[in-house]
Amino acid sequence: MFSGKIVEVGRPLNLFRNPQAGATQALVGAVLSVEAGLAGNALA
């Protein structure tokens, strides 16, 4: 959702692997992962 409107729908795995909408891309990019933490890219 962006500004109260649905901008993208689909299967969760597809949305995480190949987001099309800018709002979805930003949300997926903001998610921390175990891999990022192991690479030293975690919140302090």
Sequence and secondary structure as in RCSB ss.txt:
>XXXX:A:sequence
MFSGKIVEVGRPLNLFRNPQAGATQALVGAVLSVEAGLAGNALA
>XXXX:A:secstr
 BTTB    S HHHHHHS  SHHHHHHHHH   HHHHHTT S  
